[in-house]
Amino acid sequence: MVKSKLDMEFQRAVDRVNAYTDPFPADTLLKLYAYYKKATNDYGKPRSKKPIINAFKTNALFQAKGLSEEEAKQSYIDLVNNYFLYRK
């Protein structure tokens, strides 16, 4: 299967996030989580041991519910690029 330019950019953004060792701000992490789940069509329940974290993740997913897979991939890419461009 040939990957599209969007798929390749998305994978590079995912790899960049996974390789980054400093902590991300909580709001950024939640957006990344929701966009990733939508982009990969993974609708499993959040699996944190802490109910409050599961609630935040569920809320983030709810906020991203109107996005298509392609829109979620692009949103993930844009968020990663902007984070690394503007972080201090």
N, C-alpha and C positions, 0 to 999 in steps of 0.2 A: 504494500500500500504506500502510495506516495503521499508524503506529508505536505500540507499547504504551508505557505509562508506564515500564516497566522499560527498554525500548530507549532512550527519551529520556533517562532518568537515566544510563544507561550511556554514551551519547554525550556527555553533559555532563561526566561524569567523565573520559572519554578526552580531550576537549578541554582540560579543566583540567590534566591531566598534560602534554599536549603544549605547553601555553602556559607551563608552569612552567620557569624557566631555571636554578634551582639544582639541583645534583646530588641525586638520591635515594640513600638507603643501598642497598647492593648487595642485601640480602635483600628489601627492598621492591620494587626493580626486577625481581627474579626472580619474585616473586609476581605483580606486575602483568603481566609477560610471559606467565606461564603462564595466568592468568585470562583475559587478552585472547585468547590463542590458542584456548582452550577456548570462550570466548564467541562467537568469530567463526568457529569451525569451521575454523581454519587449522592444518593439520597438516604444513606444510612443515618441512623440517629447518632448525635454526638456521643462520644464515649468517654468523657471525662469522669473521674471519680467524684468530682465536685458538682453538685446540682446547679450551683449558681453559674458555673462556666458553661454547662450544657444549656442553661437558659439564655445566656448571652449569645452562644453559637446559634441556637434556634432562632433567636430574634434577628441575627445577622442574615441567616438564610431567608427568613421571611421578607426582609427588606430587599433582597436580591431576586425575589421570586419572579418578577416580570422579565428578567433577562434571558435571552437565548444563549445557547452554548457559545456561539461566536461572540456575542456581546460580553459575556462573562470572561472569555479569554482576553478580549481586548481591554476590558476594565482591569483585569489582573495585571496585564502587561503595563498599562498606563500607570497604575498605582505603584508598581515596582520601580519603573523608570523615574517617576516623580519623587519617590521616597529616596532613591539613591542620588538623584540630582540635587535635592534640597536639604538632605539631612545635615545636621551640624556635627 
